[in-house]
Amino acid sequence: MKPDSKILVYGAGAIGCVVAARLILAGHNVSLLARGENYQHIKAHGIQLDDLTGQHHIHPVQVVSDQDDLEAQDYIFITTKFQALTEIMPNLQRMLHQGTKIMPLINGIPFWYFYGIAEHQPVPAIRVLDPQNKLIQQFPLQHLIGAVVFITAQLQGFGQVKSTNPYLLIFGEPNHQGSARLQDVAQLFANSGIEARQVENIRDQIWTKVMANLSSNPLSVVANTTLEHIYAHANLSPISKAITQEVRSVAACYGARISIDPNTFMQLGAEMGPIYTSMWYDYQDKKTLELASIADAVFELAEQYGCELPVTQIIYDLSQFLSAQSRTNEELSI
């Protein structure tokens, strides 16, 4: 890792602001790409982070709204919603050099899931994520390092983020091999306040996070409640636990091993406390729910092996219904 490495955080939501802020606090030169009012505010006022280490006011080395304002980067962390990838992809190439590392910090089954498993064979696309194979064919996969995000943070305003839990990022090569570049990425987070863990089998971690997302996000919308209740309330914990078991069955079909036992997982979920999910916030803001990568992709993969997900499907359908009704009512009131 070069001491003057150029780092780009592409996206200034809650996760993007946390990653940018903690890397800056560790002494790195970080550029942040934001859009709209978010861009204007962060450019003028920086990032305000309130977390377990205290309150921090940080200014990135530069805040931009256009990729054309950036030179080639050494590390690119993509912290947008999955849907934005198709917009981002055509502009990535000009920000790359031979050694650039790209880490999408995006929830759910990644579009590249089957990349790196079998050499010298076409990479199958997941239809709901990449229906025309554009991502698989055009994304610079040779630069990609897999990542799983275990960070809970809430946006309280433009560039204003609050987090009450420890930070963890897990990184792994798509081919399940160790590498010098993997070590570089982990070293980047030394003294940052974010634990950066290297693993051999990144897909095990992907499924663990998918299990967490799918057992909590849609249910948070349906029940209008927090992680604490989802995993501990007598009326909700049986539902979330059933969803985790269904996800485990799909993961097993693809050779993934979720090592955490069911009871410990439920306990850890409850210990997250009175935290609302990002999907709950999207629902409150009348936004389309981010379900393609955390739910639709799982259903598609389950279908390949005839896995049934009855509880997951019911909660998914209810969340979709509530979201559609909410957005329809909003349109009617305008």
N, C-alpha and C positions, 0 to 999 in steps of 0.2 A: 504494500500500500504506500503510495507516494504521500509525503506530508502535505503537498499542495493539491491533493486530488480534487477534481471538479465533481460535485455531487448535485444532482437534480432530483427534487421531489416534485413529481408531476401530479398536481391535484392538491387543493388546500382545504379539504374537509377536515374532520376531526382527526383521522389517522394521519393524514398528510402533515397537518400542523404539529402533531405530537412528534413524528419522526424528524421533521425539519428542525424543530426547536431543540430536541435532545441532541441531535448531531451538532448543531451550532454550539450548544453548551459544552460539548466535548471538544470544541476548538476547530471544527471543520468549516470549510467554505461551502455553503449550501445555497443553491438557487431554488426558488419556489415558483412554480407556474400556477397561476390562479386566473379566474375569469370574472368578468362582470363587476358587481359591487364588491365582491370578496377581494378581487385584485386591487381595486381602488383603496379599500380600507387597509389591507395588509401592507401595501406599498407605502402608505402614509403613516401607519401606526404600528406596524410590525405584528408579531404574534404574542398573545398573552396566554401563558400556560399556568394553570393551577393544578398541581399534582402532589404526590406523596412527599416530594422533596421541597415543596414550598411554591411560592409564586414567582414567575419568571416573565420578563418582558424582553423579547428577542427580535432582532432584525436580521433577516437573511441577507447574504451578500448582494443579492439582487432578486427582485420580484418582477416577473414578466407575465404577460398575457398571451404572448405569441412565441412559438418555437423559433421563429426567424431571428429573435433577439439573443439566441443562445449559441455558443460554440459547442464543439464536440465535448461530451461528458465522459467521465470515468465510471460513474455509477448513476443509474437511473432507477428511482423507485416510483412505480406507477401506483397512485393511491386514489384513482377515480373509481366510479362504478364500472361494472363489467361492460355495460352498454356503450361506454365511451371508447372502448378499445378500437373499434373500427374507424373512429374519427382520428384517434391518436396515431394509428399504425403508419399511414403514409408519411407522417412527419418525423418518424423516429430515425430513419436512415441518415438524415443529415446531421443528427446529433451523436453519431456513433464513430468510434475508431476501432481498430482491430481488437483492442482489449476491453472495450466497454462491457459492463455487466448490467443486465436489466432484470429487475426484481418486481414483478407485479404483486402488489400487496392487496389482493382482491379476494373477497370471500367466495367460497363455493368450489365446485369442481372446476378446475381450470380447463380452458379450451385445448391446452397442450397436453392433456392427461396421458395420452398414449405416445407422446414424443419421448424418445430416448430408451424405450423399452426393448424394441427389436431393431437392430442396426440393418441398414441397407434394405429396408422395406418401407412402402408408403405409410405415412402416419394417418390412421383413421381419424376423422373428425367426429365430434359429438354434434349431432344435427341441430339440436335446439340452441347450441351456442355458436355454431359456425355452419349455417345451412348451405352456404355456397363454397365452403372450404377456403375462404379468403384469408382467414387468420392463420390457418395451418400453412398455406402456401406463401403468404407474404410477410408474416411476422419474422423478424430476425432471430429465429430460435437458437442459433448457435451462441447468441449472447445471453440467453435466458438462464437464470438460476431460480429454482422453485422456492416459494416462500409461503409460510402460513403465519397469520397474524393473530396473536392473543393479546389484544389491547382493547380495553373498554374506555371510551372517551366520549364526552358530550360537547357539541358545539353550543356555546351560549351566546354567540353573536359572531360577526365577521372576525375571524382570526382569534377568537376567544374560546379556549378549550379547558375543560375541567375533567380530571381523571382521579379516581379514588382507589385504583388497584395497580399492582405491579405490571410492568410491561415485559412482554416476551415476543420475540420474533424467531421463527424456526426456518432455517435455510437448508436446502439440499439440492444436489445435482439431479436432473431428470433421469440420468442413467444409473442412479444409486451408487455412484462412486465418489470417493473423496477427491478433492482437488485443491490446488494452490489458490485458485480464484475464490473458492468457497471459504478458505481460511482468511483471505483478504476481506471478504464481506463481513465475516464475524468480527475481525479485528477492528473494522471501521467503528463498531459500536462500543469498543472499550472505553470505559469512563463516561458513557453516554447516559447511564441510567436505564438503558434498555438491555435486557438479557438477549444476546444473540446466540442461538444454539445451532450447532451443525449436526445433521443427522444423515445416515446413509439412505434410509428409505423415506423419502419425503412424502410418498403417497399414504403411508400410515398416518402421518400427521394431517394430511389433507382430509382424510376421512374422519379423523377425530374432530377437526374443526367443523366439518360439514354436519356431523352428528350434533355438535353444540348449536350451530346455526339453525338447523332444521327442527330441533326439538324446542327451540325458544322463540325464534323470530315470528313465524306465523301465529303461534299460540299467544304471543304478546299482543298481537293485533286483535285476535278473537276474544281474549279474556281481558284486554285493556289493563295489563298489569306488568309487574317487574320480574326480573330473574329470580328474586327471592321467593316470590309466590309460585312461579312456574315450576320450580324444582322442589318446593317444600310444602306447599298448601295441599291439604288432603284431597281437595277436589281437582287439582291440576297436576300434581306430581305423577299420578298413574298414567295420565295422558302423555306427558313428556317422556316418561320412562318407556312407554310402549313405542314411541317414535324412535328413541335411541336404539331399541332392540331391532326395529325394522331396518334402520340404517346399518347397523352392524351386520345384518344378514347380507345386504348388498355389498358392503365392503369385503366381506369374506369371499364372495363370488369372484372378486378381482384380486384375490391374494393379499389383501391388506389386513393388517392386524391392528386393532384398536386395543392398546395394552391396558388402559385404565378400566378398572372393574366398574360395573353399573352403579353400585351403591356409592362408591367414592366419587364418581362423576356427578351424581345427583347432589351429593353433599357440597362439592366444590361449586356447583352451579348456584345452590342456595346461598353459599357464603359470599357470592358476588354482591349480595345485598339489594337494596331498593334501586336497582339500575334498570332503566328502560332500554330496550334494544334499538338499534338504528332503524329497523323496519317500523317499529312503533312510532318513531319520530317522523319517518316518511309518511306514514298513514295520517298522522296528525296534520302534516303539511299538505295533504291531498296529493301526494306524489305517487306515481306508479310504483308498486312494490317490487323490490329487487329479488325476483324468484327464479329467474332462468338458471343461474349457476348453482343455487343452493337447493332448489327443489326440482325444476323441470329436468335438469341434467341427471339427477338421481333417479327420477322416474324412467328416463330413457335407458340408463344403464341397468336398472332393475328389470326392465322388460326383456333385455337380452337373455336373462337367465330365468325368467318366469317368477321373479320374486314379487310377492304381493306386499303392498304397503297400505293397508286399509286405514289405519289411524292417521298416518301421515297425510293420506289423500283427503280425508274428511277435513282436517284442520286447514290444509292447503286450500281446499274449495271454499271453506268459510271465510278465510282471509281474503281470497280473491273477490268473493261476493261483497264483503264489507268495504273493501277498497273501491270497487266499481260503484257501489251505492254512494259512498262518500263523495267521490269525484263527480258523479252525476248530480247529486244534490247541490254541490258547489257551483256547477255550471248553470243549474236552474235558478240559483239565487242571484246570479250576476245580471 
